[in-house]
Amino acid sequence: MSLKSLILAASSALALTAGAAVAKDSIIVAMQLEPPHLDPTSAAAGAIDSVLYSNVFEGLTRFMGDGSVVPGLAKSWEISDDGLTYTFNLQAGVTFHDGTTLDAGDVKFSLDRARAEDSTNAQKALFADISEVTVVDPQTVKITLAEPNGSFLFNLAWGDAVIVAPESIDNIKTNPIGTGAFKFANWVQGDRIDLEKNADYWGTPAILNSATFKFISDPTAAFSSVMAEDVDAFIGFPAPENIPQFEADPRFQVLVGSTEGETILSINNKQAPFDNVLVRQAVAHAIDRQSIIDGAMFGYGTPIGSHFAPHNPAYVDLTGNSAYDPEKAKALLAEAGLADGFATTLHLPPPSYARRGGEIVAAQLAQVGIKAEIINVEWAQWLETVFRGKNFGLTIISHTEPMDIGIYARPEYYFQYDNKGFQELMADLNGTTDPDKRVTLMQQAQTILSEDYVNGYLFQLAQLSVAKAGVQGLWTNAPTQAADLTAVSWAD
Amino acid sequence: MTRNLIIGTALSSLVLLAALVSFVWTPFDHAVMNIPAKLQTPNLSHWLGTDHFGRDIFSMVMVGARTSIAVALVAVGIGMSIGIPLGLTAAARSGSGLDELIMRGNDLVFAFPSLVIAILITAIFGAGAVNAIIAIGIFNIPVFARITRGASLSLWQREFILAARVSGKGLARISAEHILPNIANLLIVQGTIQFSLGILAEAGLSYVGLGAQPPTPSWGRMLADAQTMVSFAPHLALIPGSAIIVTVLGLNLMGDGLRDWLDPKLRVART
């Protein structure tokens, strides 16, 4: 090495250290999955929301880190007495990142686009009750519902209901233009997405100047990238077994929260012998939830007894209905005429909760005579065979949408649960706005699912995030798929 | 007997013994999970510790040997039973269109990267031990066909073959009665080497999740499962890793030793 290059190397090293000392106004956040494109209103992929929700796109209402729904682009609203008309007053002075002004026309455009016949919105059910969206004046929009919907404000907070502009809609998949505190800067496919601060933000501006999302799907690589401090935070860390090491390391902080992910052993309710409730009950009693949480998730996760999140105020603990009791499971199988057990399939998608949990579930089912053949599948294959094809016996999956108990009212949904009573109850719930009544109805719904043993309810998926010790303001829980960086900053 | 042969045979027999014994006895049931007892380091009760589900690793390694050996053995069997007749035919009809057809077909199979094709096969027909066997077996065919043809060609020029032809024996009969016995030693050596490659291929396929499916233990999958836990439970990866090394080393040493031992030229030199 010549003297000149030595000096160069030394000076650039100096520059790097100097840079690191000052540069505390940016953050590198890692996540497991990369978004397929950047339009949250036309795809189911949660990774899109993880990057863009609240950072780039906002809706009329929004979720906070604790799961509450607060005003977003709508600063206030009035609801008519019959619960059918919502009048939203928009925030003043909101501009999109391309400089255009947000007005009631954009809201109408966004909602009409989402609920249109040819819309590719992944959650069209959110908008199903809307009969008309009318522009009253540039700052006011009126939404008329066909029937009352108690969770309408909650629905509008979803990432699928964010407000987009007609001017920028053509390129939204590669160049998303929203109203958020960050604007989209750059996307290097397969590697990262850069966001930068929106100087003209209407609300409390972001503290950071820029943010980078990096995508690291391999759990081993995820571990090394955090350990090597290549990333400042990892949201949704994929390997729970590594969490104790981060906890023991003063360089890092670990955030253990809850997600909306009810992790369940889905049962094909239309396939024999699972069409017999006794068999489903036997499956439920054959499963030891705590073993699965300890073995697959290294202790992170909360047991659930129905399809409902334990952190929801309306939650009832129904795990007792399906306590671990292999003897009872065998007796139930015998009662169903299957004393010798039977064989079925267990499709497992890639996440470790499914792959590892599935091995444990298969071993536990084997104890009562149910021979579940493990079939490991990739996501595309899972969607094809299980979700769309309904060609499965059992599968393990985490349902990460918030408040999604309504899927049980859809008989064509992949686990094919068809119960008229439950469907009426859900219709009742949708029509009820009184909070106390809603709680009662939701508790009834949980109980029905639990007593019908629709699926094997395992645990509520934990949200595990690791960050450098100085990072503050990250969400601990994941009330929706999001990595909201608008309030994130570095401690001095 | 050379030192290589003795060490190689000893190591290979050890693995074979473990696999055979596992049919009648293992310290624990390899499939039974005991989650409270997970991630134990080697101790008096669990000689090689327990994995992340609390299964006994020693038992899993024993049963895993069975999987590895079975896959590799059948794969080599497929290669030999198809490759050798092809090679013999090609040599017997040397220079003919049939010879060309067989050998160019072999070149075609050879030209594909074997593990990639194995992944393709298991991806299309589903992951599992049987498909892994077929995938690995297919790539053993040209190896045996080539070596058989090459060795047979020189034999066809020899006087004793000429004598056999003069006495009226057909091509097939000469191939079976005179050629095959004279190239058997070569094939045995090659078989040993292919066997060790088969073990590696099985481990590789299982590592990417395309080999034997759980709950059947497999060394490759044990390695893959251990990957995120290496930093705090290194024995989870070291043990199946060592099992693979010992087996492959043993088979390679044995192959080397066998070659020296069976080679008539070297045998003459020794005496």
Interface residues (C-beta under 8 A of the other chain):
Chain A: P219 T220 F223 A239 E241 N242 P244 Q245 S291 D294 G295 R356 G358 E359 I360 A362 A363 A366 E373 I374 I375 N376
Chain B: A31 V32 M33 I35 P36 K38 H52 F53 G54 G126 A127 G209 Q213 P214 P215 Q227 T228 M229 S231 F232
